[in-house]
């Protein structure tokens, strides 16, 4: 806290990568499409936001408490939960743990096999930096040597999942590199990818990136912001775009996982949409927990102002500021 005046956070876009992945998936034969979609991850490139509300994200990062992994708000603490990951991104939140503890040599060998490049070729200069770095591999070179090359489908599958994970869930700040650690599950262990809890891994990674971004003098943020921004819209409706704009934030592409909008209309915030719930009923369900507790908080603050006219000027000003916040 106490970083007033810091520039708005930024993160380099992966829009171009996501568009390429969507196009590649659209060219698959039916039998290969079933295998890719069976991973439970193939929908991710198509739902990533193309534009973000950076001032809004920066404001929430300012309230992030790394020690508690929560946003510290005037009414208390709140955080992103696994059920939010499930509803917004459509990811599995149970299952086997994602582990990336293998040595650098093992991961480099897996990268070499996937990209069909020797260790010397991985260390070649591309511009001012090498193709391989411990922090990531050049994304364009991954594309060129796998998805855009005549390789067996097993290689295409591993590379596609590698790029989806690195370009949608576990983004770094570079904008042009993809971390190779996911090759552990894809190539080394050859573990069924649909049995892994990618939702909990993505949430833990976002927690860590929020903690890093909350530090002084940090000017960028990594992680899956397509999880963070819809979460803000869900729990803080005052920041949400006008009705009808939520599904258009990405320039026409769907912005959330399949089924999320139906859940939003029917259970979460039906009062914000004409027609009530999706079953055609005009009966309005009960308020969400967020609505309830925000209402309680506002009621307490306003009652304090009305019933205690003699409170000090400083306390009155503070209470009024809480209501505004």
JOSUL-V906680 format. One line per field, one symbol per residue. ss: DSSP state (2 for helix, 1 for strand, 0 for the rest). burial: # if it has 16 or more other ideal C-beta (glycine too) atoms within 10 Angstrom, else .. Layout:
BEGIN
ss=???
burial=???
END
This chain:
BEGIN
ss=0000000001000022222222222200022222222000000222200000022222222201100001111001110002222222200000010000000222222222222000222200110011011001112222222000000022222222222222222000000011022222222200002221022222222222222220000001000022222222222022200000022201001000000222222222022200000000000000002222222222222222222000002222222222220
burial=........#.#..##.##.###.##..#.......#..############.###.###.###.#....###.#....###...##########....#........######.##.#....#........##...########.###...#...####################.############.....#..########.###.##.###.....##################........#..##..#.###..##..###.###..#..##..........#.#...#..#...#.................#..#...
END
